[in-house]
Amino acid sequence: MVYFFYYIPVGINAELRKVPVTTFAYAGLCIFVFVLERHGAGVLPFEFDRLAYFPDIGTLLTAVTATFLHLGYFHLIGNLLYLLLFGRYVEDRFGGVLFSTIFLGCGALGNVLQGCFNTAVLHEPYVGIVGASGAVSGVLGAFTMRFITNKIRVAYWVFMPLQAYTRAGNAELPVILGLAFWFLLEFVRGLLQAGGFGLEVAYVAHVSGFALGAATAVLSGQFAEGRVEALGRRAAAYMLKGEPYAAQGDYLQYLAHRPHDADAYAGLARAMAVSGNRAGARENYRKACELLVDSKRRGDAEEIYQEAVRGSDDFALGPEYQLGMAFGLERDLKPKLAVHAYEMFVAKYPNHAESPLALLRAAGIHLSVFSDQSGADALYGRFLVNFPGDAWADFAKEQRRKLACQLG
């Protein structure tokens, strides 16, 4: 039976948190060098062969520079495809410095070890080695260990000419299955290369780069971080399946490792609310809102606050956060929620120095936004009862007098 099977990764079920500047820079440099070599050779006063790594005369520097040379369009595009797809996520989690260490280090090591293999096994010390394959393989190794519980989406094509059968589609595979299969395939090809198979491909660079990238992920703690991140992802999946108690367990484990993740606290609050633990839900909503405010995510904080109030009308943050939330809601033209926040601040913290001001602002919104004279009058009256000696008491009396005339 003759058949052809091709697949290519096209997506990952993970979140990108920032722009992968370093990944784009390395991809751009590969393209730049390729264009210069293609169109500048013989014109520019430079020999690009000097950037290649030759085992007999190569140095550590040329082992690195050879990473940015490519033999043809397919060689370049193949490496860029994997670099841009997987490199973005590795840089996002590892940071630009560690990502660069993996990319350049695995590229150099892969080229050196491929050179040793060519010299000792293939007896070809004079053949130059080029390409980012070792570097990209290192990125794949690091990705595999960091995202070991994630899934990758692959597009595939199966073609069986003798049976007149063809099929194309896409499917999700566990990362460990998809990339481990790739590693095993490269390892077997490397063994076959010793017998003369596929001499034009640097399989040893692929295998060694992958192994070094995977080891770096483990030694730098990123493997453990990936396991923690998986807890949060699994907790969210439990919520989607309607299993709040299971979600709570994973969220609690996750937060034990990442106690400053506001989104996880919000998820835990939802799980507790669904399972009837109102006190626990209020406490975790509070933590989520306050962490979001601290991290300058005011819009998200307001959304979580509104969600918490819908579930528990007496929900409140700490005094400074509650007052700040009320000010922000008023500024963001959410008057109904702002009034509730002001009134809850006064109810929870009646002895706070800013409680009189909060009550006056709530009354002002009733009057200016809702044209609710009765509501405003009631709040001014409440002000005079609760804070009769306050400096703004005369103002409240005058407002009540004016409202009395208007109300007739």
Secondary structure as GFF3:
##gff-version 3
##sequence-region A 1 408
A	DSSP	beta_strand	4	12	.	.	.	ID=ss1
A	DSSP	alpha_helix	21	40	.	.	.	ID=ss2
A	DSSP	three_ten_helix	48	51	.	.	.	ID=ss3
A	DSSP	alpha_helix	60	65	.	.	.	ID=ss4
A	DSSP	three_ten_helix	66	68	.	.	.	ID=ss5
A	DSSP	alpha_helix	73	94	.	.	.	ID=ss6
A	DSSP	alpha_helix	96	120	.	.	.	ID=ss7
A	DSSP	alpha_helix	133	146	.	.	.	ID=ss8
A	DSSP	beta_strand	151	160	.	.	.	ID=ss9
A	DSSP	three_ten_helix	161	163	.	.	.	ID=ss10
A	DSSP	beta_strand	165	174	.	.	.	ID=ss11
A	DSSP	alpha_helix	175	193	.	.	.	ID=ss12
A	DSSP	alpha_helix	203	219	.	.	.	ID=ss13
A	DSSP	alpha_helix	222	240	.	.	.	ID=ss14
A	DSSP	alpha_helix	244	257	.	.	.	ID=ss15
A	DSSP	alpha_helix	262	274	.	.	.	ID=ss16
A	DSSP	alpha_helix	278	294	.	.	.	ID=ss17
A	DSSP	alpha_helix	298	311	.	.	.	ID=ss18
A	DSSP	alpha_helix	319	331	.	.	.	ID=ss19
A	DSSP	alpha_helix	335	348	.	.	.	ID=ss20
A	DSSP	alpha_helix	355	368	.	.	.	ID=ss21
A	DSSP	alpha_helix	373	386	.	.	.	ID=ss22
A	DSSP	alpha_helix	393	407	.	.	.	ID=ss23
###
